Amino acid sequence: MDARQIMNVYLIQSTDCLKPYAIQNAIVVARDRNTAIKKFSKELRHNPYGSQSYRPTWFSCRKINTNKPKMLIQYGGDTWQFDEVKYEQE
């Protein structure tokens, strides 16, 4: 087996607006989804502003295809998630 592992990029986002200083979004590079969630869960537990925990109903986790051009933007204010920028075809 090749010593180099293929890594993937995962976007983990809260499914609702959270209180100030709560971790609500993360971009995690990991071998697989379970490892990404495990790393994210550890960060939630060690948040210096207040311990959090991971629940699938509280956070979504999606793999970002790095072989396809894409832009994700998070706006300020009442928004809390990254949205994919979609362009209209001319």
Gaussian input, Z-matrix of N, CA and C with variables (Angstrom, degrees):
# hf/3-21g

backbone

0 1
 N
 C     1     B1
 C     2     B2     1     A1
 N     3     B3     2     A2     1     D1
 C     4     B4     3     A3     2     D2
 C     5     B5     4     A4     3     D3
 N     6     B6     5     A5     4     D4
 C     7     B7     6     A6     5     D5
 C     8     B8     7     A7     6     D6
 N     9     B9     8     A8     7     D7
 C    10    B10     9     A9     8     D8
 C    11    B11    10    A10     9     D9
 N    12    B12    11    A11    10    D10
 C    13    B13    12    A12    11    D11
 C    14    B14    13    A13    12    D12
 N    15    B15    14    A14    13    D13
 C    16    B16    15    A15    14    D14
 C    17    B17    16    A16    15    D15
 N    18    B18    17    A17    16    D16
 C    19    B19    18    A18    17    D17
 C    20    B20    19    A19    18    D18
 N    21    B21    20    A20    19    D19
 C    22    B22    21    A21    20    D20
 C    23    B23    22    A22    21    D21
 N    24    B24    23    A23    22    D22
 C    25    B25    24    A24    23    D23
 C    26    B26    25    A25    24    D24
 N    27    B27    26    A26    25    D25
 C    28    B28    27    A27    26    D26
 C    29    B29    28    A28    27    D27
 N    30    B30    29    A29    28    D28
 C    31    B31    30    A30    29    D29
 C    32    B32    31    A31    30    D30
 N    33    B33    32    A32    31    D31
 C    34    B34    33    A33    32    D32
 C    35    B35    34    A34    33    D33
 N    36    B36    35    A35    34    D34
 C    37    B37    36    A36    35    D35
 C    38    B38    37    A37    36    D36
 N    39    B39    38    A38    37    D37
 C    40    B40    39    A39    38    D38
 C    41    B41    40    A40    39    D39
 N    42    B42    41    A41    40    D40
 C    43    B43    42    A42    41    D41
 C    44    B44    43    A43    42    D42
 N    45    B45    44    A44    43    D43
 C    46    B46    45    A45    44    D44
 C    47    B47    46    A46    45    D45
 N    48    B48    47    A47    46    D46
 C    49    B49    48    A48    47    D47
 C    50    B50    49    A49    48    D48
 N    51    B51    50    A50    49    D49
 C    52    B52    51    A51    50    D50
 C    53    B53    52    A52    51    D51
 N    54    B54    53    A53    52    D52
 C    55    B55    54    A54    53    D53
 C    56    B56    55    A55    54    D54
 N    57    B57    56    A56    55    D55
 C    58    B58    57    A57    56    D56
 C    59    B59    58    A58    57    D57
 N    60    B60    59    A59    58    D58
 C    61    B61    60    A60    59    D59
 C    62    B62    61    A61    60    D60
 N    63    B63    62    A62    61    D61
 C    64    B64    63    A63    62    D62
 C    65    B65    64    A64    63    D63
 N    66    B66    65    A65    64    D64
 C    67    B67    66    A66    65    D65
 C    68    B68    67    A67    66    D66
 N    69    B69    68    A68    67    D67
 C    70    B70    69    A69    68    D68
 C    71    B71    70    A70    69    D69
 N    72    B72    71    A71    70    D70
 C    73    B73    72    A72    71    D71
 C    74    B74    73    A73    72    D72
 N    75    B75    74    A74    73    D73
 C    76    B76    75    A75    74    D74
 C    77    B77    76    A76    75    D75
 N    78    B78    77    A77    76    D76
 C    79    B79    78    A78    77    D77
 C    80    B80    79    A79    78    D78
 N    81    B81    80    A80    79    D79
 C    82    B82    81    A81    80    D80
 C    83    B83    82    A82    81    D81
 N    84    B84    83    A83    82    D82
 C    85    B85    84    A84    83    D83
 C    86    B86    85    A85    84    D84
 N    87    B87    86    A86    85    D85
 C    88    B88    87    A87    86    D86
 C    89    B89    88    A88    87    D87
 N    90    B90    89    A89    88    D88
 C    91    B91    90    A90    89    D89
 C    92    B92    91    A91    90    D90
 N    93    B93    92    A92    91    D91
 C    94    B94    93    A93    92    D92
 C    95    B95    94    A94    93    D93
 N    96    B96    95    A95    94    D94
 C    97    B97    96    A96    95    D95
 C    98    B98    97    A97    96    D96
 N    99    B99    98    A98    97    D97
 C   100   B100    99    A99    98    D98
 C   101   B101   100   A100    99    D99
 N   102   B102   101   A101   100   D100
 C   103   B103   102   A102   101   D101
 C   104   B104   103   A103   102   D102
 N   105   B105   104   A104   103   D103
 C   106   B106   105   A105   104   D104
 C   107   B107   106   A106   105   D105
 N   108   B108   107   A107   106   D106
 C   109   B109   108   A108   107   D107
 C   110   B110   109   A109   108   D108
 N   111   B111   110   A110   109   D109
 C   112   B112   111   A111   110   D110
 C   113   B113   112   A112   111   D111
 N   114   B114   113   A113   112   D112
 C   115   B115   114   A114   113   D113
 C   116   B116   115   A115   114   D114
 N   117   B117   116   A116   115   D115
 C   118   B118   117   A117   116   D116
 C   119   B119   118   A118   117   D117
 N   120   B120   119   A119   118   D118
 C   121   B121   120   A120   119   D119
 C   122   B122   121   A121   120   D120
 N   123   B123   122   A122   121   D121
 C   124   B124   123   A123   122   D122
 C   125   B125   124   A124   123   D123
 N   126   B126   125   A125   124   D124
 C   127   B127   126   A126   125   D125
 C   128   B128   127   A127   126   D126
 N   129   B129   128   A128   127   D127
 C   130   B130   129   A129   128   D128
 C   131   B131   130   A130   129   D129
 N   132   B132   131   A131   130   D130
 C   133   B133   132   A132   131   D131
 C   134   B134   133   A133   132   D132
 N   135   B135   134   A134   133   D133
 C   136   B136   135   A135   134   D134
 C   137   B137   136   A136   135   D135
 N   138   B138   137   A137   136   D136
 C   139   B139   138   A138   137   D137
 C   140   B140   139   A139   138   D138
 N   141   B141   140   A140   139   D139
 C   142   B142   141   A141   140   D140
 C   143   B143   142   A142   141   D141
 N   144   B144   143   A143   142   D142
 C   145   B145   144   A144   143   D143
 C   146   B146   145   A145   144   D144
 N   147   B147   146   A146   145   D145
 C   148   B148   147   A147   146   D146
 C   149   B149   148   A148   147   D147
 N   150   B150   149   A149   148   D148
 C   151   B151   150   A150   149   D149
 C   152   B152   151   A151   150   D150
 N   153   B153   152   A152   151   D151
 C   154   B154   153   A153   152   D152
 C   155   B155   154   A154   153   D153
 N   156   B156   155   A155   154   D154
 C   157   B157   156   A156   155   D155
 C   158   B158   157   A157   156   D156
 N   159   B159   158   A158   157   D157
 C   160   B160   159   A159   158   D158
 C   161   B161   160   A160   159   D159
 N   162   B162   161   A161   160   D160
 C   163   B163   162   A162   161   D161
 C   164   B164   163   A163   162   D162
 N   165   B165   164   A164   163   D163
 C   166   B166   165   A165   164   D164
 C   167   B167   166   A166   165   D165
 N   168   B168   167   A167   166   D166
 C   169   B169   168   A168   167   D167
 C   170   B170   169   A169   168   D168
 N   171   B171   170   A170   169   D169
 C   172   B172   171   A171   170   D170
 C   173   B173   172   A172   171   D171
 N   174   B174   173   A173   172   D172
 C   175   B175   174   A174   173   D173
 C   176   B176   175   A175   174   D174
 N   177   B177   176   A176   175   D175
 C   178   B178   177   A177   176   D176
 C   179   B179   178   A178   177   D177
 N   180   B180   179   A179   178   D178
 C   181   B181   180   A180   179   D179
 C   182   B182   181   A181   180   D180
 N   183   B183   182   A182   181   D181
 C   184   B184   183   A183   182   D182
 C   185   B185   184   A184   183   D183
 N   186   B186   185   A185   184   D184
 C   187   B187   186   A186   185   D185
 C   188   B188   187   A187   186   D186
 N   189   B189   188   A188   187   D187
 C   190   B190   189   A189   188   D188
 C   191   B191   190   A190   189   D189
 N   192   B192   191   A191   190   D190
 C   193   B193   192   A192   191   D191
 C   194   B194   193   A193   192   D192
 N   195   B195   194   A194   193   D193
 C   196   B196   195   A195   194   D194
 C   197   B197   196   A196   195   D195
 N   198   B198   197   A197   196   D196
 C   199   B199   198   A198   197   D197
 C   200   B200   199   A199   198   D198
 N   201   B201   200   A200   199   D199
 C   202   B202   201   A201   200   D200
 C   203   B203   202   A202   201   D201
 N   204   B204   203   A203   202   D202
 C   205   B205   204   A204   203   D203
 C   206   B206   205   A205   204   D204
 N   207   B207   206   A206   205   D205
 C   208   B208   207   A207   206   D206
 C   209   B209   208   A208   207   D207
 N   210   B210   209   A209   208   D208
 C   211   B211   210   A210   209   D209
 C   212   B212   211   A211   210   D210
 N   213   B213   212   A212   211   D211
 C   214   B214   213   A213   212   D212
 C   215   B215   214   A214   213   D213
 N   216   B216   215   A215   214   D214
 C   217   B217   216   A216   215   D215
 C   218   B218   217   A217   216   D216
 N   219   B219   218   A218   217   D217
 C   220   B220   219   A219   218   D218
 C   221   B221   220   A220   219   D219
 N   222   B222   221   A221   220   D220
 C   223   B223   222   A222   221   D221
 C   224   B224   223   A223   222   D222
 N   225   B225   224   A224   223   D223
 C   226   B226   225   A225   224   D224
 C   227   B227   226   A226   225   D225
 N   228   B228   227   A227   226   D226
 C   229   B229   228   A228   227   D227
 C   230   B230   229   A229   228   D228
 N   231   B231   230   A230   229   D229
 C   232   B232   231   A231   230   D230
 C   233   B233   232   A232   231   D231
 N   234   B234   233   A233   232   D232
 C   235   B235   234   A234   233   D233
 C   236   B236   235   A235   234   D234
 N   237   B237   236   A236   235   D235
 C   238   B238   237   A237   236   D236
 C   239   B239   238   A238   237   D237
 N   240   B240   239   A239   238   D238
 C   241   B241   240   A240   239   D239
 C   242   B242   241   A241   240   D240
 N   243   B243   242   A242   241   D241
 C   244   B244   243   A243   242   D242
 C   245   B245   244   A244   243   D243
 N   246   B246   245   A245   244   D244
 C   247   B247   246   A246   245   D245
 C   248   B248   247   A247   246   D246
 N   249   B249   248   A248   247   D247
 C   250   B250   249   A249   248   D248
 C   251   B251   250   A250   249   D249
 N   252   B252   251   A251   250   D250
 C   253   B253   252   A252   251   D251
 C   254   B254   253   A253   252   D252
 N   255   B255   254   A254   253   D253
 C   256   B256   255   A255   254   D254
 C   257   B257   256   A256   255   D255
 N   258   B258   257   A257   256   D256
 C   259   B259   258   A258   257   D257
 C   260   B260   259   A259   258   D258
 N   261   B261   260   A260   259   D259
 C   262   B262   261   A261   260   D260
 C   263   B263   262   A262   261   D261
 N   264   B264   263   A263   262   D262
 C   265   B265   264   A264   263   D263
 C   266   B266   265   A265   264   D264
 N   267   B267   266   A266   265   D265
 C   268   B268   267   A267   266   D266
 C   269   B269   268   A268   267   D267

   B1=1.4403
   B2=1.5285
   B3=1.3227
   B4=1.4577
   B5=1.5281
   B6=1.3358
   B7=1.4633
   B8=1.5219
   B9=1.3192
   B10=1.4688
   B11=1.5196
   B12=1.3058
   B13=1.4537
   B14=1.5233
   B15=1.3099
   B16=1.4556
   B17=1.5240
   B18=1.3293
   B19=1.4551
   B20=1.5279
   B21=1.3085
   B22=1.4535
   B23=1.5216
   B24=1.3297
   B25=1.4569
   B26=1.5276
   B27=1.3321
   B28=1.4603
   B29=1.5185
   B30=1.3251
   B31=1.4529
   B32=1.5241
   B33=1.3247
   B34=1.4648
   B35=1.5253
   B36=1.3387
   B37=1.4624
   B38=1.5203
   B39=1.3164
   B40=1.4528
   B41=1.5255
   B42=1.3020
   B43=1.4590
   B44=1.5262
   B45=1.3181
   B46=1.4606
   B47=1.5268
   B48=1.3108
   B49=1.4588
   B50=1.5255
   B51=1.3248
   B52=1.4526
   B53=1.5213
   B54=1.3269
   B55=1.4677
   B56=1.5287
   B57=1.3437
   B58=1.4645
   B59=1.5338
   B60=1.2998
   B61=1.4700
   B62=1.5302
   B63=1.3169
   B64=1.4663
   B65=1.5305
   B66=1.3171
   B67=1.4652
   B68=1.5195
   B69=1.3275
   B70=1.4609
   B71=1.5263
   B72=1.3184
   B73=1.4662
   B74=1.5161
   B75=1.3209
   B76=1.4624
   B77=1.5223
   B78=1.3064
   B79=1.4566
   B80=1.5196
   B81=1.3221
   B82=1.4604
   B83=1.5272
   B84=1.3150
   B85=1.4593
   B86=1.5235
   B87=1.3341
   B88=1.4655
   B89=1.5287
   B90=1.3279
   B91=1.4652
   B92=1.5273
   B93=1.3532
   B94=1.4544
   B95=1.5317
   B96=1.3159
   B97=1.4656
   B98=1.5266
   B99=1.3239
   B100=1.4733
   B101=1.5234
   B102=1.3188
   B103=1.4692
   B104=1.5248
   B105=1.3247
   B106=1.4694
   B107=1.5253
   B108=1.3160
   B109=1.4688
   B110=1.5222
   B111=1.3152
   B112=1.4610
   B113=1.5368
   B114=1.3301
   B115=1.4712
   B116=1.5303
   B117=1.3332
   B118=1.4575
   B119=1.5338
   B120=1.3084
   B121=1.4706
   B122=1.5251
   B123=1.3259
   B124=1.4707
   B125=1.5235
   B126=1.3256
   B127=1.4670
   B128=1.5258
   B129=1.3221
   B130=1.4706
   B131=1.5285
   B132=1.3110
   B133=1.4806
   B134=1.5172
   B135=1.3408
   B136=1.4633
   B137=1.5261
   B138=1.3226
   B139=1.4611
   B140=1.5283
   B141=1.3373
   B142=1.4678
   B143=1.5323
   B144=1.3292
   B145=1.4680
   B146=1.5253
   B147=1.3108
   B148=1.4588
   B149=1.5150
   B150=1.2973
   B151=1.4579
   B152=1.5331
   B153=1.3141
   B154=1.4535
   B155=1.5207
   B156=1.3203
   B157=1.4596
   B158=1.5232
   B159=1.3174
   B160=1.4621
   B161=1.5226
   B162=1.3100
   B163=1.4562
   B164=1.5244
   B165=1.3351
   B166=1.4660
   B167=1.5316
   B168=1.3203
   B169=1.4650
   B170=1.5222
   B171=1.3254
   B172=1.4615
   B173=1.5235
   B174=1.3422
   B175=1.4629
   B176=1.5249
   B177=1.3289
   B178=1.4633
   B179=1.5263
   B180=1.3195
   B181=1.4602
   B182=1.5157
   B183=1.3327
   B184=1.4577
   B185=1.5200
   B186=1.3077
   B187=1.4559
   B188=1.5233
   B189=1.3249
   B190=1.4534
   B191=1.5193
   B192=1.3132
   B193=1.4576
   B194=1.5276
   B195=1.3118
   B196=1.4664
   B197=1.5340
   B198=1.3191
   B199=1.4580
   B200=1.5217
   B201=1.3332
   B202=1.4603
   B203=1.5224
   B204=1.3363
   B205=1.4634
   B206=1.5248
   B207=1.3224
   B208=1.4566
   B209=1.5125
   B210=1.3265
   B211=1.4603
   B212=1.5190
   B213=1.3290
   B214=1.4594
   B215=1.5243
   B216=1.3258
   B217=1.4550
   B218=1.5227
   B219=1.3336
   B220=1.4565
   B221=1.5204
   B222=1.3256
   B223=1.4576
   B224=1.5169
   B225=1.3254
   B226=1.4582
   B227=1.5183
   B228=1.3042
   B229=1.4615
   B230=1.5137
   B231=1.3260
   B232=1.4629
   B233=1.5203
   B234=1.3380
   B235=1.4627
   B236=1.5292
   B237=1.2803
   B238=1.4604
   B239=1.5197
   B240=1.3217
   B241=1.4540
   B242=1.5175
   B243=1.3215
   B244=1.4536
   B245=1.5196
   B246=1.3082
   B247=1.4607
   B248=1.5153
   B249=1.3164
   B250=1.4531
   B251=1.5250
   B252=1.3118
   B253=1.4613
   B254=1.5118
   B255=1.3248
   B256=1.4659
   B257=1.5159
   B258=1.3033
   B259=1.4539
   B260=1.5268
   B261=1.3257
   B262=1.4572
   B263=1.5197
   B264=1.3046
   B265=1.4563
   B266=1.5148
   B267=1.3164
   B268=1.4734
   B269=1.4985
   A1=109.61
   A2=116.61
   A3=122.47
   A4=109.58
   A5=116.36
   A6=120.97
   A7=111.49
   A8=116.68
   A9=120.01
   A10=109.28
   A11=115.67
   A12=120.97
   A13=109.15
   A14=116.39
   A15=119.96
   A16=107.36
   A17=115.05
   A18=120.59
   A19=109.22
   A20=115.43
   A21=122.52
   A22=109.42
   A23=115.67
   A24=121.88
   A25=107.94
   A26=115.72
   A27=121.95
   A28=110.19
   A29=115.97
   A30=122.42
   A31=107.26
   A32=115.73
   A33=121.45
   A34=106.89
   A35=115.35
   A36=120.58
   A37=110.85
   A38=115.11
   A39=119.01
   A40=108.55
   A41=116.46
   A42=120.93
   A43=111.30
   A44=117.01
   A45=121.30
   A46=108.63
   A47=116.61
   A48=121.47
   A49=108.93
   A50=117.16
   A51=120.90
   A52=111.71
   A53=114.89
   A54=120.05
   A55=109.68
   A56=116.85
   A57=119.91
   A58=111.93
   A59=115.58
   A60=125.79
   A61=113.99
   A62=117.84
   A63=119.28
   A64=107.90
   A65=116.13
   A66=120.26
   A67=106.77
   A68=116.05
   A69=117.83
   A70=113.54
   A71=118.84
   A72=121.75
   A73=109.89
   A74=115.40
   A75=119.93
   A76=109.29
   A77=115.16
   A78=122.00
   A79=105.07
   A80=116.18
   A81=121.71
   A82=109.35
   A83=116.35
   A84=122.01
   A85=107.00
   A86=115.77
   A87=120.53
   A88=109.69
   A89=116.03
   A90=121.01
   A91=112.02
   A92=116.02
   A93=119.48
   A94=110.03
   A95=115.74
   A96=122.60
   A97=111.62
   A98=117.14
   A99=120.30
   A100=111.66
   A101=116.84
   A102=120.53
   A103=110.22
   A104=117.12
   A105=120.79
   A106=110.72
   A107=116.71
   A108=120.68
   A109=110.50
   A110=117.39
   A111=120.96
   A112=110.82
   A113=117.06
   A114=121.10
   A115=110.55
   A116=116.42
   A117=121.47
   A118=110.38
   A119=117.13
   A120=121.46
   A121=111.56
   A122=115.69
   A123=120.21
   A124=110.26
   A125=117.36
   A126=120.59
   A127=111.11
   A128=116.71
   A129=119.91
   A130=110.90
   A131=116.27
   A132=120.49
   A133=111.94
   A134=116.61
   A135=120.24
   A136=113.33
   A137=117.85
   A138=121.36
   A139=108.77
   A140=118.57
   A141=120.44
   A142=113.61
   A143=116.99
   A144=120.31
   A145=112.82
   A146=117.38
   A147=121.38
   A148=110.55
   A149=116.55
   A150=122.12
   A151=110.88
   A152=115.56
   A153=122.70
   A154=108.05
   A155=115.79
   A156=119.36
   A157=109.18
   A158=115.72
   A159=122.08
   A160=109.87
   A161=116.34
   A162=123.66
   A163=106.62
   A164=118.14
   A165=120.36
   A166=113.07
   A167=117.77
   A168=119.74
   A169=111.92
   A170=117.75
   A171=122.01
   A172=112.81
   A173=116.82
   A174=121.53
   A175=110.18
   A176=115.88
   A177=120.33
   A178=107.61
   A179=115.88
   A180=121.09
   A181=107.64
   A182=115.54
   A183=117.79
   A184=110.83
   A185=113.96
   A186=121.68
   A187=108.38
   A188=116.09
   A189=121.47
   A190=108.16
   A191=115.47
   A192=121.07
   A193=108.20
   A194=116.79
   A195=120.77
   A196=112.79
   A197=116.99
   A198=120.79
   A199=112.07
   A200=116.48
   A201=121.86
   A202=108.43
   A203=118.17
   A204=119.21
   A205=110.84
   A206=115.47
   A207=120.25
   A208=108.25
   A209=116.09
   A210=121.10
   A211=107.65
   A212=115.19
   A213=121.75
   A214=107.29
   A215=116.41
   A216=120.95
   A217=109.23
   A218=115.41
   A219=120.25
   A220=107.12
   A221=115.26
   A222=121.31
   A223=109.79
   A224=117.67
   A225=122.29
   A226=111.81
   A227=114.93
   A228=120.38
   A229=111.65
   A230=115.44
   A231=120.33
   A232=114.03
   A233=117.45
   A234=118.69
   A235=108.87
   A236=117.05
   A237=119.90
   A238=112.21
   A239=118.02
   A240=120.23
   A241=111.31
   A242=114.62
   A243=120.99
   A244=107.61
   A245=116.34
   A246=122.42
   A247=108.42
   A248=115.75
   A249=119.43
   A250=109.02
   A251=115.73
   A252=120.46
   A253=107.68
   A254=115.43
   A255=120.29
   A256=108.17
   A257=115.32
   A258=121.57
   A259=109.40
   A260=115.10
   A261=119.42
   A262=109.98
   A263=116.08
   A264=120.96
   A265=108.88
   A266=117.67
   A267=120.88
   A268=110.84
   D1=140.06
   D2=179.83
   D3=-66.64
   D4=133.02
   D5=-178.91
   D6=-67.38
   D7=-25.05
   D8=178.30
   D9=-80.69
   D10=123.78
   D11=178.72
   D12=-94.52
   D13=140.42
   D14=174.43
   D15=-75.92
   D16=128.03
   D17=-179.74
   D18=-104.14
   D19=150.49
   D20=179.35
   D21=-122.13
   D22=160.91
   D23=179.29
   D24=-110.73
   D25=129.26
   D26=-179.64
   D27=-122.42
   D28=136.47
   D29=174.80
   D30=-104.30
   D31=117.50
   D32=178.54
   D33=-111.29
   D34=126.84
   D35=-176.00
   D36=-134.58
   D37=147.31
   D38=174.82
   D39=-70.28
   D40=150.04
   D41=179.41
   D42=-91.74
   D43=0.88
   D44=179.08
   D45=-150.84
   D46=160.42
   D47=177.32
   D48=-67.79
   D49=135.12
   D50=-175.75
   D51=-109.21
   D52=168.65
   D53=178.82
   D54=-68.51
   D55=161.08
   D56=179.52
   D57=-54.94
   D58=142.05
   D59=177.41
   D60=72.95
   D61=0.58
   D62=174.90
   D63=-77.01
   D64=144.68
   D65=175.01
   D66=-74.91
   D67=124.46
   D68=-178.01
   D69=-121.32
   D70=-23.02
   D71=179.81
   D72=-140.78
   D73=149.23
   D74=176.56
   D75=-153.55
   D76=148.89
   D77=170.03
   D78=-112.96
   D79=119.78
   D80=-173.97
   D81=-120.65
   D82=132.36
   D83=174.16
   D84=-101.58
   D85=121.37
   D86=-176.72
   D87=-154.92
   D88=167.46
   D89=179.23
   D90=-66.78
   D91=-38.70
   D92=-176.53
   D93=-150.27
   D94=172.03
   D95=-176.75
   D96=-59.96
   D97=-44.47
   D98=-178.48
   D99=-61.64
   D100=-40.03
   D101=178.36
   D102=-67.16
   D103=-40.06
   D104=177.96
   D105=-60.85
   D106=-45.67
   D107=179.66
   D108=-65.51
   D109=-38.87
   D110=178.39
   D111=-61.82
   D112=-45.00
   D113=178.18
   D114=-62.83
   D115=-44.18
   D116=-179.80
   D117=-63.63
   D118=-43.42
   D119=179.17
   D120=-59.00
   D121=-39.90
   D122=178.52
   D123=-62.88
   D124=-43.31
   D125=178.23
   D126=-63.19
   D127=-39.70
   D128=178.21
   D129=-59.85
   D130=-44.99
   D131=-178.84
   D132=-65.23
   D133=-29.16
   D134=-176.40
   D135=-101.87
   D136=14.81
   D137=177.46
   D138=-60.53
   D139=118.06
   D140=-176.89
   D141=-65.67
   D142=-14.35
   D143=-178.72
   D144=-95.14
   D145=-0.54
   D146=178.93
   D147=147.77
   D148=130.08
   D149=-177.96
   D150=-66.53
   D151=137.32
   D152=176.55
   D153=-126.72
   D154=170.94
   D155=174.77
   D156=-139.01
   D157=157.88
   D158=-178.90
   D159=-92.24
   D160=132.41
   D161=170.69
   D162=-137.49
   D163=136.18
   D164=-178.68
   D165=-58.22
   D166=-26.18
   D167=177.83
   D168=-80.44
   D169=-15.56
   D170=-179.12
   D171=-96.00
   D172=-23.68
   D173=-177.29
   D174=-137.44
   D175=141.10
   D176=172.45
   D177=-101.88
   D178=152.41
   D179=179.13
   D180=-136.19
   D181=119.93
   D182=178.01
   D183=-132.88
   D184=143.73
   D185=178.84
   D186=-79.74
   D187=133.39
   D188=178.02
   D189=-96.00
   D190=124.72
   D191=178.50
   D192=-76.35
   D193=108.01
   D194=-178.37
   D195=-82.89
   D196=-1.63
   D197=177.35
   D198=-93.32
   D199=-0.46
   D200=-178.83
   D201=-124.85
   D202=130.11
   D203=178.49
   D204=-57.73
   D205=136.56
   D206=-177.22
   D207=-160.13
   D208=148.47
   D209=173.23
   D210=-132.77
   D211=130.67
   D212=176.28
   D213=-117.04
   D214=131.68
   D215=-177.36
   D216=-126.98
   D217=139.02
   D218=173.38
   D219=-113.73
   D220=122.98
   D221=179.66
   D222=-90.50
   D223=157.85
   D224=178.24
   D225=-79.71
   D226=-169.82
   D227=178.90
   D228=77.98
   D229=-135.43
   D230=-175.37
   D231=-81.71
   D232=-2.11
   D233=178.90
   D234=-81.01
   D235=152.56
   D236=-179.73
   D237=-137.35
   D238=-2.06
   D239=-178.06
   D240=-121.32
   D241=156.91
   D242=172.23
   D243=-77.70
   D244=139.03
   D245=175.22
   D246=-115.68
   D247=140.72
   D248=176.98
   D249=-76.05
   D250=132.53
   D251=177.18
   D252=-78.15
   D253=125.26
   D254=178.59
   D255=-117.09
   D256=133.61
   D257=-178.20
   D258=-107.33
   D259=137.52
   D260=176.93
   D261=-74.92
   D262=143.52
   D263=176.91
   D264=-76.83
   D265=134.00
   D266=178.70
   D267=-88.29

